């Protein structure tokens, strides 16, 4: 039987202010620890740090200058055929194609693709917001590895055992609006599996697996916002089961396998 998960009466969330601009090669974990200290706060063992993907990508140098991109004939053709206003830059489309394992659908000016990491999202996660003009940001190559490195940096610099979630904003089928989801996870179990447990009426649960890391990422986004320049949030008093970095402790576990996905 799967473990019984403790349910907290209250959790706390606070944004990390004053992080400042992050450049390629910056020690992000050190910068976060310094920002937390300067705010008069401190990490505690068991905290969950949710950090926006864009900051991680900047630190890892996952930026592409459009001027360096030569679009393929296919990218040029797509830029002319996609019904987008304003028209999509063929160089940006070329970057999306490079970051895509496959194109899922193209409609209404959007390219929905499956990334090399396995995510299905708009434009393969390629984005021009909150980066210098003329540049695009890409998703981290391995968000789980990025989360593990950041967790270790924070442990070394602060002496605290902090779980890390790298989040990004995704759309959802059948639902309007965007929400944050977890891409990379280190230090906590991203899923809480209730299968085999009984509800109050004695029924055995057979399908309930809660995407804990996604729910924590979504809660953190309420403090991050999109224009507040607060890309990091600490969640305290959430009793998540620890993730070991094995098959039960990474963001990759949140990606539904192809054989279970009815919509591929």
N, C-alpha and C positions, 0 to 999 in steps of 0.2 A: 504493500500500500504506500502511496505517496505521502510525504510528511504533512502534518497539520501546520498551517502557516499562522503565526501570531498576527492579529489584527490590531493596529495601534488605535488608541483613542484620539490621538492628535499627532500630526507631523508639522514640522516647521520648515519654511522655505525663506531664504534671504538671498538677494542678488549680491554679487560681488562688484562693487563700484570701482572705478579708477583703474581698470586694467590697462587702458591706453592702447595705442596702435601696435599691432604685432607684425613683425617683418620676418621674411624667410630666415631660418637659422636661429631665431630667438628660442631661449629655453622657456617654453610655455609654463611648465610646472613651477619654475622659480618665479616667473612673473605673477602667476596666480597666488602663490604663497605670499609674495610681497604685497599684492593688492589686498589680500585678506587681512594681513597685519596692519597695513596703513589705514584700513577702515575700522580698526579697533576690534577686529574679530579674530577668530582662530579656528582652524580645523579641529575636529574631534574624531576619535576613532569611531568608525561606523557611519560617518557622513557619506552622502552620495553627492558627488559633484557632477552637474550636468553642464556640458560645455558645447557651444555652438560649433558645428562642423566648420564653418567659415574660418574661425580663428585657428583651428587645428590645421586646416589646409594652408593658411597663410604661413604658419610657423614651419610647415613641412615643404614650403616652396611649391605648392600645387597651384601655381598661377601660370597662365598662358597669355602672352602678349599677342593681340590680334594681328599686329603688323608682321609677325613672324610666321603666320599661317597662310599656306597656299591652298585654296579650296580645290577640291576635286571637281571634275565635271558633274558628278552626281550631286554634290553639295550645291553647285550653282543651279542645277536644274530644280532642286528642291526649293531653293530660295525664290525661284520664279513661280513655282507652282503652289506653294503653301499660301493659303488665304490668311495672311497675317498683316496686321496694321500696328506699327509700321512694318515694312518688309524685313524679313530676317536677313541678317548679314550672312552671306555664304561662308565666310570664314568661321563665324560662330557655329553654323551648321556642321562644318567640317570637324570642329572640335567635338561637337555632340556625337557625330558618327564615330570618331576615334574612341570615345569613351563608352560606346555601346557594344554590347554583345549581339543584340538583335533589336530591330525596330518592331515594336508591338503594334503601334497604330499611329497614323498621321491624320489629323483632322482639326478643323477650326483653328488653324495656325499653330497647332501644337505637335511636337514629336514626343510620343510616349515610347520609351525604350527600356530594355533591360540592360543594366550596367554590367561591367565585367565582375563587379562584386556580387551581382545577383539581385540588386534592387530594381523594381519596376517603378519608374517615376518620369516626370516631365524633363525632357532635355538632358537625360542622363546625369542629372544633378549639376550640370554646368550652369553657372550663374554669374551675372555681372554686377549684382548689388553688393555694396559695401567693399568694393575693391577699387583700385585706381582706374581712372578712365583709360580705355583701350586695353583692359585686361579682363580675363575670365578666370573664375576659380573652378577647380575640379574637386571632386570628392577625394578623401584620402585613399591611397592605394589599398590599404588594409586597415579599416577603422578599428577592428579589435586590437591589432598590434599597436595602433596609435593610442588607444585607451590604456593598454597595459603599460606602455612607456610613460604616459602622463601620470598614471597612478604611482609608478615607481619613483618618478621625479619628485612628486609631492611627498612620498614616504621618506625619501632621503633628506629633503629640505625641511620638512616640518616634523618628522618623526611620527606622523599619524597615518593610520591605515584607512584610506579613503577610497570608496568605490567610485568608478568613473563611467559616465555615459556620454558618448559623443552623439549629439542630436542634430537632426535636420528637419526642414519643413516639407512635408509631402501632401499632395492631394489624396483623395480617397474615392474609390468607386462608390457610386450611389449616394454620396454625401457631399453637400456643398461645403465650401470652406477648406482651409488648410489646417494641419495640426502637426506638432512636432512628434517625431518618432526617433527611436534609438537606432543608430547605425553601429557604433562600436560600444562594447560593454566589457568592463573589467572589474572584478571584485564583488559582483553580486549575481544571483541567478536571474536571468532576464525573463524567465517564465515561471509562473506558479501553477503547478499541476494539481488540480483537485480531483482528478479522476480516481475512482475507488473510494472516495470519502462519501459520507451520507449527509443529506440535508436534514432539516429539523423534522421532516415528515418521514424520515427513514429511507428515502429514495437514494440509490447509489448514483453518484454523478459519473457520467460516462464520457463527456465531451468538454468539460470546463477546464481550459488552460488559459490563465490570465497573462496577458503580455505586460508584466509589471514594468519592465524597462521603458516600454512605450508610454505607459501611463505616467511614470515619473517624468519622462521627457516632456510630455504634453503639459503637465502641471508647471514645470519650470518655465515653459515658454510664456506663461502668463506674467512672469516677472521680467523676462528678457525683453519682450516687445520686439519690434523690427527697426525702430529708430532711436531707442533709448541708450544704445551703446553699452548694454549690460549683457554680454554674451555668456556669462557664467552664473550659475545659481547653485547654492548648497541646500540640500534637503537633509533634515535632521530628524531623528527618532523614527525613521522607517525601518522596521525589523526585517529587512530582506535577507534571505538565506545567502550565504557567501557563494560566489562563483569561483571555481578553482582555475579557470582558464581552459577547462576541458570542454567536452561537448555540452555540458550543462551550464556554462558560464560565459558565453560569448554572444555578441549581437548576431552572429551568423545563424544562431538557432531561431531567430525571429523571421528568417526568410523561409517561406513555405517551399518544401521540395517540389520539384517539377511533377513527380508522380502523384502528389496530393493536391495539386493546383488544378481546379476545374476550369480555369479561365485561360490557360495557356494554349 
